[in-house]
């Protein structure tokens, strides 16, 4: 048996489609960290869904908290904007899982309705299926990941569809969140200055737009590259300020 775990906060845009794709799983355990929209109401319509509540203390901590609350040892971790394709659901449910392995899949990332095959968004492979008796998530505030040391990584063939950003407002709100969490996570551990903020921003744009072929993706490629650059800039400015206040 597999428990799917999902973190939510004001996730009503996609949560119905996300949960509809997961009805064959034994349990979907949601950790809601303060939704003020109808996310919870939608989630409770599905008989295999159970909703838990807790304040947000970083992505790594939240993932490990909902993992501990799930009823099964096998955990499939999905985001609230990731829609499992029928093919990946079938592939997972028909695979004989090995507790000495963790399992990855590719994400097809979309922005403004377009499948983005550049900007570092493709290929995008993430480890998300694991046995909690063997491993779990790192405790990072942001950019958390499943720890794989000592375990074999097995890749599924089918993808998960990911819709992280639809509008410029999505970029701005996530830039604010991720840059603040980065500063909190790295405070006192990593140096930062205005020069580093500028250099990281410039390199981030160059890497995304030119090296990762964002230039071939029209306006979407430029907007994603600019978002990455701006996020890098504010990450290091916020970290500089956090270090000065430490």
SULPEQUI-V454596 format. One record per backbone hydrogen bond with DSSP energy under -0.5 kcal/mol. CO is the residue of the C=O (numbers start at 1). NH is the residue of the N-H. Records with the same first field share a line. If there is no record, write none. Layout:
CO = NH / NH
This chain:
1 = 74
2 = 4 / 26 / 27
3 = 76
4 = 29
5 = 78
6 = 31
7 = 80
8 = 33
11 = 14 / 15
14 = 18
15 = 19
16 = 20
17 = 21
19 = 22
20 = 23
22 = 25
27 = 4
28 = 30 / 50
29 = 6
30 = 32 / 52
31 = 8
32 = 54
38 = 42
39 = 43
40 = 44
42 = 45
43 = 46
45 = 47
46 = 49
48 = 28
50 = 30
52 = 32
58 = 57 / 62
59 = 63
60 = 64
61 = 65
62 = 66
63 = 67
64 = 68
65 = 69
66 = 70
67 = 70
73 = 75 / 132
74 = 3
75 = 77 / 130
76 = 5 / 78
78 = 7
79 = 82
81 = 83 / 163
82 = 84
83 = 161
85 = 89
86 = 90
87 = 91
88 = 92
89 = 93
90 = 94
92 = 95
95 = 97
98 = 101
100 = 152
102 = 154
103 = 128 / 129
104 = 156
105 = 126
106 = 160
107 = 109
108 = 162
109 = 116
110 = 165
111 = 114
114 = 111 / 116
115 = 117
118 = 121
124 = 107
126 = 105 / 128
127 = 146
128 = 77 / 130
129 = 103
130 = 75 / 132
131 = 134 / 135
136 = 147
140 = 60
141 = 59
145 = 138
148 = 151
152 = 102 / 154
154 = 104
158 = 106
159 = 85
160 = 108
161 = 83
162 = 110
165 = 112
167 = 171
168 = 172
169 = 173
170 = 174
171 = 175
172 = 176
173 = 177
174 = 178
175 = 179
176 = 180
177 = 181
178 = 182
179 = 183
180 = 184
181 = 185
182 = 186
183 = 187
186 = 189 / 190
193 = 197
194 = 198
195 = 199
196 = 200
197 = 201
198 = 202
199 = 203
200 = 204
201 = 205
202 = 206
203 = 207
204 = 208
205 = 209
206 = 210 / 211
207 = 212
208 = 214
209 = 215
210 = 213
212 = 119 / 120
213 = 216
214 = 217
215 = 218
217 = 220 / 221
218 = 222
219 = 223
220 = 224
221 = 225
222 = 226
223 = 227
224 = 228
225 = 229
226 = 230
227 = 231
228 = 232
229 = 233
230 = 234
231 = 235
232 = 236
233 = 237
234 = 238
235 = 239
236 = 240
237 = 241
238 = 242
239 = 243
240 = 244
241 = 245
242 = 246
243 = 246
